[in-house]
Amino acid sequence: MSVPLLEVRQIRKGYQLQGRPPLEILHGVDFSLGAGECRPLCGPSGAGKSTLLHILGGLENADAGEIYWKGQKISGQTRSAWAQWRRGSVGFIFQSYHLLPELTVEENVRLPAMMAGISVGERWEDLIDQVGMTLRRDHLPGELSGGEQQRVAVARALLLDPDLILADEPTGNLDAASASAVLDLLVPMVKERQKSLLLVTHDASVAAKVGNPLRLLDGRLAN
């Protein structure tokens, strides 16, 4: 049996609110994601979807539990070790795009490689072309529609060829047509590269375009 790309065991997370009892968000989450697998992480608002995604990407610490990457335990690392792993293994796509407003399309896409001091050759140019933004490469984010900004974010997330894409409500700020266009772009690009995708959404129509859903309810994955 092949080792999962990502395996999560008994992840727990809670928050201490001033003057109130502790609020537990995740109550022992277990799941695995195979290489080349695309899955939506579904559930209502407040279910803990984004919290779980941030823990998986090393942006937030779990209170308990373990995370394994290609069979090796990565939970419990230092911040610098998380950052190094994340830079080489994970691409993020966020609901609010997170493009730097003073940088052009080209500069935003190339930014991960420049920050890491890595040469990616003409890969950035190919990705801009694949997301249909070649004619807008010199434009600033403020000159783009929401759908166009998210296309740029998709290209940026794939620049360093990560094995895992973590997408947090990537269509949440888009109208139906733009959301569909971004998903029709993102999912095939991930599958063609034999990468894995975990995409947070509360929208059933979005989930249907991605794959077999993981359903998070009251801090637990439903069977």
Disulfide bonds with the S-S distance in Angstrom:
none
